[in-house]
Amino acid sequence: MSTKKEPSIWQGFKAFLMRGNVVDLAVAVVIGAAFTNIVSSVVKGIINPLVGAIGTQNLDNYSSCLSSKCQGTQGIRLMWGSVLGATLTFLITATVVYFLMVLPMAKFLARQEARRKAREGTHEIIEVTELEVLKEIRDALVAQRGSGHDER
């Protein structure tokens, strides 16, 4: 029997769940799901009618037939309209995420990094200046000691 208390599986699981990146990921999934609904609504309510103005307002209805007969379940039908709709949804989502989330966050992080470097740079200059001053004081004391020995 060991006297050392080993961490339980539940304690390890709790520690895993409480790590920052797991919580961040969970928040991102929830926000992403809500955001997907908004983008899908924009695509279905605005983009699809604009693109589909040539015939139908639903891009899912656009298709091409590869065989001579495409009625019902007969023939080979390529549903390119649904692919176009999904592509538009992806492009709109990527555009909005980039311009409203990624780009501002990148600018914010760059400013934070520049401020951090400026603070560190100022701190380094002070340290170098202090070191130089201490060297000058040491040299002056050594010179005084040296000149004091010559007078005696």
C-alpha positions in Angstrom: 0.0 0.0 0.0 1.3 3.4 -0.9 1.1 6.3 1.5 1.2 8.8 -1.4 -2.2 10.0 -2.4 -2.6 9.6 -6.2 -4.8 12.1 -8.1 -8.1 10.5 -9.1 -9.3 10.2 -12.7 -12.0 12.8 -11.9 -9.4 15.3 -10.6 -7.4 14.9 -13.9 -10.6 15.3 -15.9 -11.6 18.4 -14.0 -8.1 19.9 -14.6 -8.4 19.1 -18.3 -11.8 20.8 -18.5 -10.6 23.9 -16.6 -7.7 24.5 -18.9 -8.1 27.8 -20.7 -8.0 26.5 -24.3 -10.8 24.0 -23.6 -13.1 26.7 -22.3 -12.1 29.0 -25.2 -12.8 26.2 -27.7 -16.3 25.6 -26.2 -17.1 29.3 -26.4 -15.9 29.4 -30.0 -18.1 26.5 -30.9 -21.2 28.1 -29.4 -20.5 31.4 -31.0 -19.7 29.7 -34.3 -23.1 27.9 -34.2 -25.0 31.1 -33.6 -23.0 32.9 -36.3 -23.6 30.1 -38.8 -27.4 30.7 -38.4 -26.9 34.4 -39.1 -24.8 33.7 -42.2 -27.2 31.0 -43.5 -30.1 33.4 -43.1 -28.2 36.1 -45.1 -27.4 33.7 -47.8 -30.9 32.2 -48.1 -32.7 35.6 -47.6 -30.5 37.9 -49.6 -27.8 36.3 -51.7 -29.8 33.3 -53.1 -32.6 35.6 -54.3 -30.1 37.9 -56.0 -28.1 35.1 -57.6 -31.3 33.2 -58.4 -33.0 36.2 -60.0 -32.7 34.4 -63.4 -35.3 31.8 -62.5 -35.6 30.6 -58.9 -34.8 32.1 -55.6 -33.5 28.8 -54.3 -30.1 27.8 -55.6 -30.7 24.2 -54.5 -33.0 23.8 -57.5 -30.3 24.5 -60.0 -28.9 21.3 -61.5 -27.7 19.7 -64.7 -28.6 16.3 -66.1 -25.8 14.0 -67.4 -28.1 11.5 -69.0 -30.7 11.9 -71.7 -33.6 11.7 -69.2 -33.7 13.3 -65.7 -37.2 12.9 -64.4 -37.9 11.8 -60.8 -35.2 9.3 -59.8 -34.3 8.6 -63.4 -30.9 9.9 -64.7 -27.8 11.4 -63.3 -28.3 14.8 -61.9 -25.5 17.2 -60.8 -26.8 19.5 -58.1 -24.5 22.4 -58.7 -26.9 24.9 -57.2 -26.5 23.5 -53.7 -22.7 23.5 -54.1 -22.9 27.1 -55.2 -25.0 28.0 -52.2 -22.7 26.2 -49.8 -19.7 28.0 -51.4 -21.3 31.4 -51.0 -22.1 30.6 -47.4 -18.5 29.6 -46.8 -17.1 32.7 -48.6 -19.4 35.1 -46.7 -18.6 33.4 -43.4 -14.9 33.5 -44.1 -15.1 37.2 -45.1 -17.1 38.3 -42.1 -14.9 36.3 -39.7 -11.7 37.7 -41.2 -12.8 41.4 -41.3 -14.8 41.5 -38.1 -12.8 39.1 -35.9 -9.3 38.0 -37.2 -8.1 41.4 -38.6 -9.1 43.5 -35.5 -7.7 40.9 -33.2 -4.4 40.8 -35.1 -4.2 44.6 -35.0 -4.9 44.5 -31.3 -2.3 41.9 -30.6 0.2 43.8 -32.7 -0.4 46.9 -30.7 0.0 45.0 -27.4 3.2 43.5 -28.7 4.5 46.9 -29.7 3.7 48.3 -26.3 5.3 45.4 -24.6 8.5 45.8 -26.7 8.5 49.5 -26.0 8.2 48.9 -22.2 11.0 46.3 -22.4 13.1 48.6 -24.6 12.7 51.4 -22.1 13.5 49.0 -19.2 16.7 47.8 -21.0 17.9 51.4 -21.6 17.5 52.2 -17.9 19.4 49.0 -17.0 22.2 49.8 -19.4 22.3 53.4 -18.2 22.4 52.3 -14.6 25.1 49.8 -15.3 27.1 52.5 -17.1 26.7 54.9 -14.2 27.8 52.2 -11.7 30.9 51.5 -13.8 31.7 55.2 -13.8 31.3 55.4 -10.0 33.5 52.4 -9.6 36.1 53.8 -11.9 36.0 57.1 -10.1 36.4 55.4 -6.7 39.3 53.4 -8.0 40.9 56.5 -9.4 40.4 58.3 -6.0 41.9 55.4 -4.2 44.8 55.3 -6.6 45.4 59.1 -6.3 45.0 58.9 -2.5 47.8 56.3 -2.3 50.1 58.5 -4.3 49.7 61.5 -1.9 50.6 59.4 1.2 
